[in-house]
């Protein structure tokens, strides 16, 4: 049994469990060689297998972990190491303080269509990077979407097949036993976004019910229905999906308040509130997810004077006086010339 203080591979010291993913318990760990904090997870191997099949399952898990190392994207949890330790296979990843999307939605409720579209851009971009190196996610679901405390979005478990997946987000062809592909990831992305904005997965909790009609998706509806097509060949590519979702957001960032951060009031609300009404940045209870604040232009308030301002003092020369002086000088010159001509001609 794994306990705190255990060293995995003679290098990674397990400090404390911090969560449970689809593939197993996640530990906060210390890389004693590089002196950094990491997350470590023992990959799932189905219990009760005969020795030969169990060894084959470990080999598959180890290869999946090594494949996941090749996926590099800002919105994907970086896999740093995959190793065997006795009969166990371990995945070592970057540590990101966060909570998963399933817990976030359970506490805060549904997202707006714009928020869900922005989320889809982040997830779709990471999945496209994985597909570019030949690694499908296999089952994307709210439980392996991480909302970081700094407001970022990360996908975990990319390429890892171990552990029972949530059937509500599994593509129909994968349910039938076909291998996961980029097209099945597209379906899972659509189901995840559908649940985020509608409050429930599109085909029920077991993924076998009739498709629910979108009621809150608004401008996101068309993109969702394309991703949820039964025929995988008719689903859009991840790159096309990211483009479509970008058109919905029109370039405006619509992320989330970090899960551990208090709700931030707008500058306008702060100005309108009196001193006793201004919030003290406390979070008394669950907050509805709000768009991540977009940089606001400073408000310019025009002050109207009670009396007309005095006319500005004239500091430059008097143009009229200069003109008169110039004319007098010119007349003197002409008179002088006339006198000379009368005297000497």
Secondary structure, 3 states (H helix, E strand, C coil): CCCCCCEECCCEEEEEEEEEECCEEEEEEEECCCCEEEEEEECCCCCCCCHHHHHHHHHHHHHHHHHHCCCCCCCECCEEEEEEECCEEEEEEECCCEEEHHHHHHHHCCCCHHHHHHHHHHHHHHHHHHHHCCCCCCCCCHHHEEEECCCCEEECCCCCCCCCCCHHHCCHHHHCCCCCCHHHHHHHHHHHHHHHHHCCCCCCCCCCCCCCCCCCCHHHHHHHHHHCCCCHHHCCCHHHHHHHHHHHHCCCCCCCCCCCCCCCCCHHHHHHCCCCCCCCCCCCCCCCCCCCCCCCCCCCCCCCCCCCCCCCCCCCCCHHHHHHHHHHHHHHHHHHHHHHHHHHC
